[in-house]
Amino acid sequence: MNGSASELARRLGEHAEAVCREYLSNGHRSGNHWIVGDVRNTRGRSLHVRLKSNAKGPAGKWVDEATSEYGDLLDVIRESCGLVEFRDVVDEALRFLAMPRPQAQNPGARHQPAAASGSPEAACRLFAMSQPIAGSLAERYLAGRGILLTARERALRFHPGCYYRDLVTAKTLTLPALIAAVTSLDGRISGLQRTYLSSGLDPSGKVGKARIADPRRSLGHLLGNGIWLGLDPGKPVPVMAAGEGFETMASLRTVMPALPVAAATSANHLAGLTFPPGCRRLYIAADADAAGRHGIERLSQRAGEAGILALSLRPQLGDFNDDLRHLGPAHLAAWLGNQLIPEDAGRFLPSG
């Protein structure tokens, strides 16, 4: 980005309420302020963020009445995400500004017509209605599967009461769900995947998939797009990994957090994944069974035709999430080190 930190803070201030809903989700709006416990998103009432510019100052400025600390929305992003380097704060702010947001309506305006079921518009609305996964059942579900992702992953959200319709009985339930955005390479949401979750109220406190016929469903325009982790829209991606399942790719991202990955949601969609600009090497994650072989072979063929070197990554067990959970991240990293070319192993795998 060209421009100063103050200019970036001003741009964030234009969307001050959306910033607060994203990074200070434990608070609420009261008049012209967003009220929360502190800049690290603790519950409470001592921190006030100005939502609209007025005679007292610009939008986005905040003060913590308990500590006398004050700052702007860049500080909110830094503290709530636990970021240290200013470059990471800037990247996160730019990533937020690139996200689609629902347009605010005037109080007297007519209600916006409902988006067609299964459309990209419906996907965008559901994503906007969801909340960050920090502290949610979705975060506990992923952690229970060994998946640890940073707060910078903008593709993931949580919805506490997502509709689920049984296709046989037509019965409708509301269940908590992990929401994963399916995006095009420019970062626009074209669809999403819902993983319906159990409540986590059993004695063990474990959060798993809901006990329903199909706990994972997708909607929107998926072909060519994917659940991207680590993608900077519009920037070259010289090396990446792709696979069918989200948890498979999130497991790879857990042990190789600098490697951009894409989950295509199905074997057919994997075959048609669009390659990002500047891609030279593509690692394709394969499960131990042959269910997705067609998608892998077709994607490899297309990569070769585009001048991209396609290489396979194979798990020891059923899939890479099985490896992560049962063998551990260190073992998985060592196993992958033997399959990556040396240059990529040195760049993406932890040393030592």
C-alpha positions in Angstrom: 0.0 0.0 0.0 1.1 3.5 -0.8 0.5 6.0 1.9 1.0 6.5 5.6 -0.4 4.7 8.6 -2.7 7.6 9.3 -4.2 7.2 5.9 -4.8 3.5 6.5 -6.4 4.3 9.9 -8.6 6.9 8.1 -9.8 4.3 5.6 -10.6 1.9 8.5 -12.5 4.7 10.2 -14.8 4.8 7.2 -15.9 1.3 8.2 -15.5 1.8 12.0 -18.5 -0.3 13.0 -17.6 -3.1 10.7 -14.1 -3.1 12.1 -15.5 -3.3 15.6 -17.9 -6.1 14.8 -14.9 -8.0 13.3 -12.2 -7.5 15.9 -14.1 -6.4 19.0 -17.0 -8.9 18.7 -17.5 -9.1 22.4 -18.8 -5.5 22.5 -21.9 -3.7 21.2 -23.0 -0.5 19.7 -24.4 2.3 21.9 -25.2 5.5 20.2 -22.1 6.7 18.3 -19.8 4.4 20.1 -18.8 0.7 20.2 -18.4 -0.4 23.8 -16.2 -3.3 24.9 -13.9 -4.3 27.8 -10.5 -3.4 26.2 -8.6 -3.3 23.0 -8.0 -7.1 23.2 -11.7 -7.8 22.9 -12.4 -8.6 26.5 -16.0 -8.4 27.6 -16.8 -5.2 29.5 -17.6 -1.5 29.1 -14.5 0.6 29.7 -13.3 1.0 26.0 -15.3 3.3 23.7 -14.7 3.5 20.0 -16.1 6.5 18.1 -18.1 5.2 15.1 -18.8 8.4 13.2 -16.7 11.5 12.9 -17.9 14.5 14.9 -16.7 17.7 16.6 -14.8 15.6 19.1 -12.7 13.8 16.6 -12.6 11.3 13.6 -14.2 7.9 13.5 -12.2 5.0 14.7 -10.5 6.8 17.6 -10.9 5.0 21.0 -10.2 5.5 24.6 -10.1 3.1 27.5 -11.5 4.9 30.5 -10.1 2.3 32.9 -6.5 2.7 31.8 -6.5 6.1 30.0 -5.0 4.3 26.9 -6.1 5.6 23.5 -5.5 4.9 19.9 -7.0 4.1 16.5 -8.3 1.1 14.6 -4.8 -0.1 13.6 -4.1 -0.5 17.3 -7.4 -2.5 17.6 -6.3 -4.9 14.9 -2.8 -5.3 16.4 -4.0 -6.0 19.9 -7.0 -8.1 19.1 -5.1 -10.3 16.7 -2.0 -10.5 18.8 0.3 -9.1 16.0 3.8 -7.8 16.7 5.3 -6.6 13.4 3.7 -3.5 11.9 3.9 -5.1 8.4 1.5 -7.8 9.7 -0.9 -5.2 11.0 -0.9 -3.4 7.6 -1.4 -6.7 5.8 -4.3 -7.6 8.1 -5.9 -4.1 7.7 -5.6 -4.3 3.9 -7.1 -7.8 4.0 -10.1 -6.5 6.0 -10.6 -3.6 3.6 -10.7 -6.0 0.6 -13.5 -8.1 2.2 -17.0 -7.6 0.9 -19.4 -6.0 3.4 -23.2 -5.6 3.3 -24.4 -2.2 2.3 -26.0 -0.2 5.1 -29.6 0.7 4.5 -31.5 3.9 5.4 -34.0 3.3 8.2 -36.9 4.2 5.8 -35.6 2.1 2.9 -37.5 -1.0 1.8 -36.1 -4.3 2.8 -33.6 -5.8 0.4 -35.1 -8.8 -1.5 -33.9 -12.1 -0.2 -30.9 -13.6 -2.1 -31.7 -16.7 -4.2 -31.0 -19.8 -2.3 -27.6 -21.2 -3.0 -26.4 -18.1 -4.8 -23.1 -16.2 -4.3 -25.3 -13.4 -2.8 -26.7 -15.8 -0.2 -23.2 -16.9 0.6 -22.0 -13.4 1.1 -24.9 -12.6 3.4 -24.4 -15.7 5.5 -20.7 -14.9 5.8 -21.4 -11.3 6.8 -23.9 -12.5 9.5 -21.3 -14.8 11.0 -18.6 -13.9 13.6 -14.9 -14.4 14.0 -14.0 -17.9 15.2 -11.9 -16.7 18.2 -13.3 -18.2 21.4 -16.1 -20.0 19.5 -17.2 -23.6 19.1 -15.6 -23.5 15.6 -12.2 -22.7 17.1 -12.6 -25.6 19.7 -13.6 -27.9 16.9 -10.5 -27.1 14.8 -8.2 -27.3 17.8 -9.7 -30.7 18.7 -8.5 -31.9 15.3 -5.1 -30.5 15.8 -5.7 -27.5 13.4 -4.2 -24.3 14.7 -4.5 -21.3 12.4 -3.6 -17.7 13.0 -6.1 -14.8 13.5 -5.0 -13.6 10.0 -7.1 -16.3 8.2 -10.0 -14.3 7.0 -11.8 -17.2 5.2 -13.1 -18.7 8.5 -16.1 -17.6 10.6 -18.6 -19.1 13.0 -22.4 -19.0 13.0 -24.1 -20.0 16.3 -27.4 -20.9 14.7 -27.1 -21.8 11.0 -30.1 -23.4 9.3 -29.9 -27.0 8.3 -32.7 -28.7 6.2 -33.0 -32.4 6.2 -33.4 -33.3 2.5 -35.5 -36.4 3.3 -37.9 -35.2 6.1 -37.7 -31.5 5.1 -37.3 -30.8 8.9 -35.3 -27.6 9.6 -32.8 -27.3 12.5 -30.6 -24.5 13.7 -27.1 -25.7 14.5 -23.7 -24.1 15.2 -21.5 -24.1 12.1 -18.0 -23.4 11.0 -18.3 -21.2 7.9 -15.5 -21.3 5.3 -15.6 -18.8 2.5 -15.0 -20.0 -1.1 -13.4 -17.1 -3.0 -12.1 -16.3 -6.4 -8.5 -15.2 -6.8 -9.4 -11.5 -6.4 -10.8 -12.3 -2.9 -14.5 -12.1 -3.8 -16.7 -14.6 -2.0 -18.4 -16.8 -4.6 -19.7 -19.5 -2.2 -19.1 -21.1 1.2 -18.9 -24.4 3.0 -20.8 -25.1 6.3 -19.5 -27.7 8.7 -22.4 -28.2 11.2 -21.1 -28.8 14.8 -22.2 -30.5 18.0 -22.9 -28.2 20.9 -19.9 -29.2 22.9 -22.1 -29.6 26.0 -21.3 -33.3 26.5 -19.3 -34.2 29.7 -16.0 -34.2 27.8 -16.6 -30.8 26.3 -15.5 -32.1 22.9 -16.8 -30.4 19.8 -17.4 -32.6 16.8 -19.5 -32.7 13.7 -23.2 -32.6 14.3 -24.9 -36.0 14.2 -26.9 -35.4 11.0 -27.0 -37.1 7.7 -24.6 -34.7 5.9 -22.8 -32.4 8.4 -20.9 -30.6 5.6 -22.6 -28.7 2.9 -21.5 -26.1 0.3 -23.4 -23.4 -1.7 -22.6 -20.8 -4.3 -20.4 -20.9 -7.4 -17.6 -23.3 -6.5 -16.0 -24.3 -9.8 -12.6 -22.7 -10.3 -12.6 -21.2 -6.8 -11.6 -22.6 -3.4 -11.3 -22.1 0.4 -8.0 -20.1 0.3 -5.7 -19.9 3.3 -2.8 -17.5 3.0 -3.8 -16.0 -0.3 -3.0 -12.3 -0.9 -5.5 -11.4 -3.7 -3.8 -10.2 -6.9 -0.2 -11.1 -5.7 1.9 -13.8 -7.4 1.8 -17.2 -5.7 4.9 -19.0 -7.0 4.4 -22.1 -4.8 1.1 -23.4 -3.4 -0.7 -26.6 -2.4 -4.2 -27.7 -3.3 -6.5 -30.5 -2.3 -10.1 -31.6 -2.0 -10.9 -31.2 1.7 -10.7 -28.2 4.0 -9.4 -30.1 7.0 -6.7 -31.7 4.9 -5.5 -28.4 3.6 -5.8 -26.7 7.0 -3.6 -29.5 8.5 -0.9 -28.7 5.9 -1.2 -25.0 6.7 -0.8 -25.8 10.4 2.7 -27.2 9.9 3.6 -25.0 6.9 1.9 -21.6 7.9 3.8 -19.7 5.1 2.5 -21.9 2.3 -0.7 -20.7 0.5 -3.2 -23.5 0.2 -6.6 -24.0 -1.4 -9.3 -26.5 -0.6 -11.6 -27.1 -3.6 -14.4 -28.9 -1.6 -14.8 -31.8 -4.0 -12.8 -33.9 -6.5 -14.6 -32.4 -9.5 -14.0 -28.9 -8.2 -10.3 -29.7 -7.6 -10.0 -30.7 -11.2 -11.1 -27.2 -12.3 -9.3 -25.1 -9.7 -8.0 -21.8 -11.2 -4.3 -21.2 -10.8 -3.1 -18.0 -9.2 -0.8 -15.6 -11.1 2.9 -16.5 -11.1 2.4 -20.1 -10.0 5.4 -22.3 -10.8 4.9 -25.3 -8.5 1.8 -26.9 -7.3 1.7 -29.5 -4.5 -1.5 -31.6 -4.7 -2.6 -33.3 -1.5 -3.8 -36.8 -2.1 -5.8 -38.9 0.4 -4.8 -42.6 0.9 -7.8 -43.9 -1.0 -8.5 -43.5 -4.7 -11.8 -41.6 -4.4 -10.4 -38.3 -5.7 -7.9 -39.7 -8.2 -9.8 -38.3 -11.2 -9.6 -34.7 -9.8 -5.9 -35.1 -9.0 -5.0 -36.4 -12.4 -7.0 -33.7 -14.2 -5.5 -30.9 -12.1 -2.0 -32.3 -12.7 -2.7 -32.4 -16.5 -4.0 -28.8 -16.5 -1.0 -27.6 -14.4 1.4 -29.2 -16.9 -0.4 -27.5 -19.8 0.0 -24.2 -18.0 3.8 -24.8 -17.4 3.4 -25.5 -13.7 5.3 -28.3 -12.1 2.7 -30.5 -10.2 3.9 -32.7 -7.4 2.0 -35.1 -5.1 2.0 -35.0 -1.3 0.8 -38.3 0.2 -0.1 -39.0 3.9 0.9 -41.9 5.9 -2.6 -42.6 7.2 -5.9 -41.9 5.7 -5.4 -38.2 5.1 -3.2 -35.3 6.4 -5.6 -34.6 9.3 -5.2 -38.2 10.4 -1.5 -37.7 10.3 -1.6 -34.5 12.3 -3.9 -35.8 15.0 -2.4 -39.3 15.5 1.2 -38.8 14.6 1.7 -35.2 15.6 2.8 -32.0 13.8 6.6 -32.7 14.2 6.2 -36.2 12.6 4.0 -34.7 9.8 6.5 -32.0 9.1 9.3 -34.6 8.8 7.2 -36.7 6.5 6.4 -33.7 4.3 10.1 -32.7 4.2 10.9 -35.9 2.3 8.3 -35.0 -0.4 9.0 -31.3 -0.9 11.8 -30.2 -3.1 14.7 -29.0 -0.9 14.2 -25.3 -1.7 10.5 -25.5 -0.5 11.3 -27.6 2.5 13.8 -25.0 3.7 11.4 -22.2 3.1 8.1 -23.6 4.4 9.0 -26.2 7.1 10.3 -25.2 10.6 14.0 -25.6 11.0 15.3 -28.0 13.6 
